[in-house]
Amino acid sequence: MKIRDITRMAWDQVKRRKVVTGLCMTGLSIGCAAIIVALSVGQSAQNYMTDEVNRSFKMDEIMVSPGGGIPSRGGGDSSKAPAETNENLNPGKLTEQKLEIIRGLDHVVAAAPFQDVGYMQIVTVDNKIGDARVIATDLEMLNKYGHTFKQGGGSNLPGMTVLNYGATLGLIDNETRTKLYERLSADPFNQELNAQYTSMTLLPSEMYRQQLQIQAQDYSSASGAIKLSSPLQVGGILANPTGTSDERASYDKIMYISQDTAVQLGKELAFDNMSVINVPEEGSYNSVTVKVDDVDNIKQVEQMIQKLSLTTSNNLYQMDMLKEQFDTIKMAALGIGVFILVIASISIIVAMTMSTHQRRRQIGIMKVLGANMRQIRNMFITEAALLGLLGGLLGVLFSYLIVNGLNKLVGTAGDGIHFFIPETNLPIGLVFAIMTGVLSGIYPAISASRTDALTAIKRD
């Protein structure tokens, strides 16, 4: 018999024995769907967590800080400039020259200083007060670091600033803020007061093209002197990152200023020759963030930067930890699916063995007509493989229905993880289903091929 004849006969038996076919397909489809859904849920969760971690820790960025060096003790040749002497004694100093070299490296998309100036109080022209973390950077390069402007843009002109979305929330006039704090201190468990406070902290203010000032206070003196900076112009407002709620954004208030503006503020907000603004000496930086075109190139760029006697760090360990955790989850899920397929294979073995017993006369006649053991064995294995294929296809359908149901269930709870089925998971489920069918059909096939023709015909 040809392969086509064996396949046709096996297909006829699959169609004829509807009950057995249905039971076998059900078991295989459940096992196949379990494998596909388990792997897909694991992959979806991993992608979701990776996006969340990347949003928080920026996997494609390298943090660069000054390396080690010999501290300057003064003295030496007075003919040398102080900056030159200090750089010679401190080869790990992060200078403008080294920053330009980093920007010229392969795979580097952007490199800019992100120096934490301090946590400051900002005052608007209508006397609203808020707190924000002030960061000195290149305002014209913010978009290269994944920031999207909701309004305006970045400019390095002196006196210009950019606010993130969180910094526009919760700006309250001082009198209202003081009264609310006093009432909360007197009755901290009052739900109405707490709800009022929460709504005020999430109230946005129109700050684009508005002026504001930074307020600093000298806590080291008994007088507690207060100074205000010169007015700063808000030249841009950053959009709230996708998936970030207003409540979460209200805890991340950032005000970006240029390096020149930071130097200017350092002079304006100085108390007894000590400034509340943390500004490094001119021509050097405390911290630089390097944006790389791909996570796979992080290590290569890091090694090049370290050759400049600089210290680097990244957040790839977060990715490695996530990968280890989700690999374990995927293996556990795969084990559950395989266990279900093993149970399904037992039902196939029983069903095929019963089919062999019921079809002894047919097998005997086929042998009398010239069919050999290999052909009969191949017919039963082909029949089992067809059962596996049909069960696998049904399992693929079930897996899509289950994933859609999970998305609807999660969607009712608000924004969150979105489950999907990667195309690579479909062949895995189908292969497992077909292999289960084939392996389950081997014993019945061997048993059928060994049936004695004359004895089977006489007995039936």
For each residue, the residues with C-beta under 8 A, 3 or more apart:
1: 5 6 9 371 375
2: 5 6
3: 6 7
4: 7 8
5: 1 2 8 9
6: 1 2 3 9 10 375 378 379 382
7: 3 4 10 11 382 386
8: 4 5 11 12
9: 1 5 6 12 13 379
10: 6 7 13 14 379 380 382 383 386
11: 7 8 14 15 386
12: 8 9 15 16
13: 9 10 16 17 355 359 383
14: 10 11 17 21 383 386 387 390
15: 11 12 18 21
16: 12 13
17: 13 14 20 21 355
18: 15 21 22
19: 22 23
20: 17 23 24 351 354 355
21: 14 15 17 18 24 25 387 390
22: 18 19 25 26
23: 19 20 26 27 347 351
24: 20 21 27 28 344 347 348 351 387 391 437
25: 21 22 28 29 387 390 391 394
26: 22 23 29 30 391 394
27: 23 24 30 31 340 343 344 347 348 391
28: 24 25 31 32 341 344 348 387 388 390 391 392 394 395 433 436 437
29: 25 26 32 33 391 392 394 395 397 398 433
30: 26 27 33 34 340 344 395 398
31: 27 28 34 35 337 338 340 341 343 344 391 395 432 433 436
32: 28 29 35 36 337 341 391 392 394 395 396 398 399 429 430 432 433
33: 29 30 36 37 395 396 398 399 402 429
34: 30 31 37 38 336 337 340
35: 31 32 38 39 333 334 337 338 341 395 425 428 429 432
36: 32 33 39 40 337 395 396 399 421 425 426 428 429
37: 33 34 40 41 399 402 403 421
38: 34 35 41 42 330 333 334 336 337
39: 35 36 42 43 330 333 334 422 425 428
40: 36 37 43 44 399 403 419 420 421 422 425
41: 37 38 44 45 333 403 406 419
42: 38 39 45 46 326 329 330 333
43: 39 40 46 47 330 420 422 425
44: 40 41 47 48 417 418 419 420
45: 41 42 48 49 326 329 417
46: 42 43 49 50 322 323 326
47: 43 44 50 51
48: 44 45 51 52 416 417 418
49: 45 46 52 53 322 326
50: 46 47 53 54 59 319 322
51: 47 48 54 55
52: 48 49 55 56
53: 49 50 56 57 59 315 318 319 322
54: 50 51 57 58 59 60
55: 51 52 58 241 243 244
56: 52 53
57: 53 54 315 318
58: 54 55 61 145 146 315
59: 50 53 54 295 298 314 315 316 318 319
60: 54 291 292 293 294 295 298
61: 58 145 289 290 291 292 314 315
62: 289 290 292 298 301 302 305 312 313 314
63: 287 288 289 290 312 313 314
64: 94 102 111 287 288 289 290 305 310 311 312
65: 94 286 287 288 310 311 312 313
66: 69 90 92 93 94 284 286 310 311
67: 91 92 306 308 309 310 311
68: 92 309 311
69: 66 89 90 91 92 93 309
70: 89 90
71: 89 90
72: 85 86 89 90
73:
74:
75:
76: 80 85
77: 80 85
78:
79:
80: 76 77 84 85
81: 84 85
82: 85 86
83: 86 87 281 282 283
84: 80 81 87 88
85: 72 76 77 80 81 82 88 89
86: 72 82 83 89 90 93
87: 83 84 90 91 93 95
88: 84 85 91
89: 69 70 71 72 85 86
90: 66 69 70 71 72 86 87 93
91: 67 69 87 88 309
92: 66 67 68 69 309 310 311
93: 66 69 86 87 90 98 284
94: 64 65 66 98 99 284 285 286 287 288 310
95: 87 98 99 283 284 285
96: 99 100 283 284 285
97: 100 101
98: 93 94 95 101 102 308 310
99: 94 95 96 102 103 111 113 285 288
100: 96 97 103 104
101: 97 98 104 105 308
102: 64 98 99 105 108 111 288 290 305 308
103: 99 100 108 110 111
104: 100 101 108
105: 101 102 108 301 304 305
106: 300 301
107: 292 293 294 297 300 301
108: 102 103 104 105 111 290 291 292 293 301
109: 144 291 292 293
110: 103 141 144 145 290 291
111: 64 99 102 103 108 288 289 290 291
112: 137 138 141 145 288 289
113: 99 136 137 138 259 285 286 287 288 289
114: 135 136 137 287 288 289
115: 135 136 137 259 262 278 279 280 285 286 287
116: 133 134 135 278 286 287
117: 120 134 135 136 257 262 265 277 278 279
118: 133 134 276 277 278
119: 131 132 133 134
120: 117 131 132 133 134 214 215 216 255 276
121: 129 130 131 214 215 216
122: 129 130 131 132 167 171 212 213 214 215 255
123: 127 128 129 212 213 214 215 228
124: 127 128 129 130 171 205 207 210 211 212
125: 210 211 212 231
126: 173
127: 123 124 173 174
128: 123 124 171 172 173 205
129: 121 122 123 124 171 172 173 174 177 215
130: 121 122 124 167 170 171 172 253
131: 119 120 121 122 253
132: 119 120 122 163 167 253 254 255
133: 116 118 119 120 253 254 255
134: 116 117 118 119 120 214 254 255 256 257 262 277
135: 114 115 116 117 254 255 256 257
136: 113 114 115 117 256 257 258 259 261 262 279
137: 112 113 114 115 141 142 256 257 258 259
138: 112 113 141 142 154 156 258 259
139: 142 154 155 156 160 161 162 235 236 256 257 258
140: 153 154 155 156
141: 110 112 137 138 144 145 154
142: 137 138 139 145 147 149 154 162 236 238 256
143: 147 148 149 154
144: 109 110 141 291
145: 58 61 110 112 141 142 289 291
146: 58
147: 142 143 164 238 239
148: 143 238 239
149: 142 143 152 153 154 236 237 238 239
150: 165 237 238 239 240
151: 208 236 237
152: 149 162 208 209 234 235 236 237
153: 140 149 235 236
154: 138 139 140 141 142 143 149 160 162 235 236 256
155: 139 140 160 235 236
156: 138 139 140 160 258 259 260
157: 160 258
158: 258 260 261 264
159: 230 231 232 233 261 264
160: 139 154 155 156 157 232 233 235 257 258 261
161: 139 212 232 233 234 235 255 256 257 261
162: 139 142 152 154 234 235 236 237 238 255 256 257
163: 132 167 168 207 234 236 237 238 254 255 256
164: 147 167 237 238 249 252 253 254 255 256
165: 150 168 169 237 238 239 240 249
166: 169 240 249 250 251 252 253 254
167: 122 130 132 163 164 207 253 254 255
168: 163 165 171 204 205 206 207 237
169: 165 166 201 202 203 204 205 246 249 250 253
170: 130 200 201 202 203 250 253
171: 122 124 128 129 130 168 203 205 207
172: 128 129 130 176 177 180 200 203
173: 126 127 128 129 176 177
174: 127 129 177 178
175: 178 179
176: 172 173 179 180 200
177: 129 172 173 174 180 181
178: 174 175 181 182
179: 175 176 182 183
180: 172 176 177 183 184 193 196 197 200
181: 177 178 184 185
182: 178 179 185 186
183: 179 180 186 187 190 193
184: 180 181 187 188 190 193 194 197
185: 181 182 188
186: 182 183
187: 183 184 190 193
188: 184 185
189: 194
190: 183 184 187 193 194
191: 194 195
192: 195 196
193: 180 183 184 187 190 196 197
194: 184 189 190 191 197 198
195: 191 192 198 199
196: 180 192 193 199 200
197: 180 184 193 194 200 201
198: 194 195 201 202 247
199: 195 196 202 203
200: 170 172 176 180 196 197 203
201: 169 170 197 198 250
202: 169 170 198 199 246 247 250
203: 169 170 171 172 199 200
204: 168 169 246
205: 124 128 168 169 171
206: 168 210
207: 124 163 167 168 171 210 212 234 237
208: 151 152 234 236 237
209: 152 233 234 235
210: 124 125 206 207 233 234
211: 124 125 231 232 233 234
212: 122 123 124 125 161 207 231 232 234
213: 122 123 228 229 230 231 232
214: 120 121 122 123 134 228 229 232 265 269
215: 120 121 122 123 129 226 227 228 229
216: 120 121 226 227 228 229 269 271 276 277
217: 224 225 226 227
218: 221 223 224 225 226 227 271 272 276
219: 224
220: 271 274
221: 218 224 225 271 272
222:
223: 218
224: 217 218 219 221
225: 217 218 221 271
226: 215 216 217 218
227: 215 216 217 218 268 269 271
228: 123 213 214 215 216
229: 213 214 215 216 232 265 268 269
230: 159 213 264 268
231: 125 159 211 212 213
232: 159 160 161 211 212 213 214 229 257 261
233: 159 160 161 209 210 211
234: 152 161 162 163 207 208 209 210 211 212 237
235: 139 152 153 154 155 160 161 162 209
236: 139 142 149 151 152 153 154 155 162 163 208
237: 149 150 151 152 162 163 164 165 168 207 208 234
238: 142 147 148 149 150 162 163 164 165
239: 147 148 149 150 165
240: 150 165 166 244 246 249
241: 55 244
242:
243: 55 415
244: 55 240 241 248 249
245: 248 249
246: 169 202 204 240 249 250
247: 198 202 250 251
248: 244 245 251 252
249: 164 165 166 169 240 244 245 246 252
250: 166 169 170 201 202 246 247 253
251: 166 247 248
252: 164 166 248 249
253: 130 131 132 133 164 166 167 169 170 250
254: 132 133 134 135 163 164 166 167
255: 120 122 132 133 134 135 161 162 163 164 167
256: 134 135 136 137 139 142 154 161 162 163 164
257: 117 134 135 136 137 139 160 161 162 232 261 262 265
258: 136 137 138 139 156 157 158 160 261 262
259: 113 115 136 137 138 156 262 263
260: 156 158 263 264
261: 136 158 159 160 161 232 257 258 264 265
262: 115 117 134 136 257 258 259 265 266 277 279
263: 259 260 266 267 279 282
264: 158 159 230 260 261 267 268
265: 117 214 229 257 261 262 268 269 277 279
266: 262 263 269 270 275 277 279
267: 263 264 270 275
268: 227 229 230 264 265
269: 214 216 227 229 265 266 275 276 277
270: 266 267 273 274 275 276
271: 216 218 220 221 225 227 274 275 276
272: 218 221
273: 270
274: 220 270 271
275: 266 267 269 270 271 279
276: 118 120 216 218 269 270 271
277: 117 118 134 216 262 265 266 269
278: 115 116 117 118 286
279: 115 117 136 262 263 265 266 275
280: 115 284 285 286
281: 83 284
282: 83 263
283: 83 95 96
284: 66 93 94 95 96 280 281
285: 94 95 96 99 113 115 280 288
286: 65 66 94 113 115 116 278 280
287: 63 64 65 94 113 114 115 116
288: 63 64 65 94 99 102 111 112 113 114 285
289: 61 62 63 64 111 112 113 114 145
290: 61 62 63 64 102 108 110 111 301 305
291: 60 61 108 109 110 111 144 145
292: 60 61 62 107 108 109 295 297 298 301
293: 60 107 108 109 297
294: 60 107 297
295: 59 60 292 298 316 319
296:
297: 107 292 293 294 300 301
298: 59 60 62 292 295 301 302 314 316
299: 302 303
300: 106 107 297 303 304
301: 62 105 106 107 108 290 292 297 298 304 305
302: 62 298 299 305 306 312 314
303: 299 300 306 307
304: 105 300 301 307 308
305: 62 64 102 105 290 301 302 308 310 312
306: 67 302 303 309 310 311 312
307: 303 304
308: 67 98 101 102 304 305
309: 67 68 69 91 92 306
310: 64 65 66 67 92 94 98 305 306
311: 64 65 66 67 68 92 306
312: 62 63 64 65 302 305 306
313: 62 63 65
314: 59 61 62 63 298 302 317
315: 53 57 58 59 61 318 319
316: 59 295 298 319 320
317: 314 320 321
318: 53 57 59 315 321 322
319: 50 53 59 295 315 316 322 323
320: 316 317 323 324
321: 317 318 324 325
322: 46 49 50 53 318 319 325 326
323: 46 319 320 326 327
324: 320 321 327 328
325: 321 322 328 329
326: 42 45 46 49 322 323 329 330
327: 323 324 330 331
328: 324 325 331 332
329: 42 45 325 326 332 333
330: 38 39 42 43 326 327 333 334
331: 327 328 334 335
332: 328 329 335 336
333: 35 38 39 41 42 329 330 336 337
334: 35 38 39 330 331 337 338
335: 331 332 338 339
336: 34 38 332 333 339 340
337: 31 32 34 35 36 38 333 334 340 341 429 432
338: 31 35 334 335 341 342 432
339: 335 336 342 343
340: 27 30 31 34 336 337 343 344
341: 28 31 32 35 337 338 344 345 432 433 436
342: 338 339 345 346 436
343: 27 31 339 340 346 347
344: 24 27 28 30 31 340 341 347 348 391 436 440
345: 341 342 348 349 436 437 439 440
346: 342 343 349 350 440
347: 23 24 27 343 344 350 351
348: 24 27 28 344 345 351 352 384 387 436 437 440 441
349: 345 346 352 353 440 441 443 444
350: 346 347 353 354
351: 20 23 24 347 348 354 355
352: 348 349 355 356 380 383 384 440 441 443 444 445
353: 349 350 356 357 443 444 447
354: 20 350 351 357 358
355: 13 17 20 351 352 358 359 444
356: 352 353 359 360 363 380 444 447 448 451
357: 353 354 360
358: 354 355
359: 13 355 356 362 363 448
360: 356 357 363 364 451 456 459 460
361: 364 365 456 457 460
362: 359 365 366
363: 356 359 360 366 367 376 448 451 453 456
364: 360 361 367 368 451 452 453 454 455 456 457 460
365: 361 362 368 369 453 457
366: 362 363 369 371 375 376
367: 363 364 370 371 372 376 451 453
368: 364 365 453 457
369: 365 366
370: 367
371: 1 366 367 375 376
372: 367 375 376
373: 376 377 449 450
374: 377 378 449
375: 1 6 366 371 372 378 379
376: 363 366 367 371 372 373 379 380 445 448 449 451
377: 373 374 380 381 445 446 448 449
378: 6 374 375 381 382 445
379: 6 9 10 375 376 382 383 445
380: 10 352 356 376 377 383 384 441 444 445 448 449
381: 377 378 384 385 438 441 442 445
382: 6 7 10 378 379 385 386
383: 10 13 14 352 379 380 386 387 441
384: 348 352 380 381 387 388 437 438 440 441 442 444 445
385: 381 382 388 389 434 437 438 441
386: 7 10 11 14 382 383 389 390 437
387: 14 21 24 25 28 348 383 384 390 391 437 441
388: 28 384 385 391 392 433 434 435 436 437 438
389: 385 386 392 393 430 433 434 437
390: 14 21 25 28 386 387 393 394
391: 24 25 26 27 28 29 31 32 344 387 388 394 395 433 437
392: 28 29 32 388 389 395 396 429 430 432 433 434
393: 389 390 396 397 430
394: 25 26 28 29 32 390 391 397 398
395: 28 29 30 31 32 33 35 36 391 392 398 399 429 430 433
396: 32 33 36 392 393 399 400 426 429 430
397: 29 393 394 400 401
398: 29 30 32 33 394 395 401 402
399: 32 33 36 37 40 395 396 402 403 421 429
400: 396 397 403 404 421
401: 397 398 404 405
402: 33 37 398 399 405 406
403: 37 40 41 399 400 406 407 419 420 421
404: 400 401 407 408
405: 401 402 408 409
406: 41 402 403 409 410 419
407: 403 404 410 411 418 419
408: 404 405 411 412
409: 405 406 412 413
410: 406 407 413 416 417 418 419
411: 407 408 414
412: 408 409
413: 409 410 416
414: 411
415: 243
416: 48 410 413
417: 44 45 48 410
418: 44 48 407 410
419: 40 41 44 403 406 407 410
420: 40 43 44 403
421: 36 37 40 399 400 403 425 426
422: 39 40 43 425
423: 426
424: 427 428
425: 35 36 39 40 43 421 422 428 429
426: 36 396 421 423 429 430
427: 424 430 431
428: 35 36 39 424 425 431 432
429: 32 33 35 36 337 392 395 396 399 425 426 432 433
430: 32 389 392 393 395 396 426 427 433 434
431: 427 428 434 435
432: 31 32 35 337 338 341 392 428 429 435 436
433: 28 29 31 32 341 388 389 391 392 395 429 430 436 437
434: 385 388 389 392 430 431 437 438
435: 388 431 432 438 439
436: 28 31 341 342 344 345 348 388 432 433 439 440
437: 24 28 345 348 384 385 386 387 388 389 391 433 434 440 441
438: 381 384 385 388 434 435 441 442
439: 345 435 436 442
440: 344 345 346 348 349 352 384 436 437 443 444
441: 348 349 352 380 381 383 384 385 387 437 438 444 445
442: 381 384 438 439 445 446
443: 349 352 353 440 446 447
444: 349 352 353 355 356 380 384 440 441 447 448
445: 352 376 377 378 379 380 381 384 441 442 448 449
446: 377 442 443 449 450
447: 353 356 443 444 450 451
448: 356 359 363 376 377 380 444 445 451
449: 373 374 376 377 380 445 446
450: 373 446 447
451: 356 360 363 364 367 376 447 448 455 456
452: 364 455 456
453: 363 364 365 367 368 456 457
454: 364 457 458
455: 364 451 452 458 459
456: 360 361 363 364 451 452 453 459 460
457: 361 364 365 368 453 454 460
458: 454 455
459: 360 455 456
460: 360 361 364 456 457
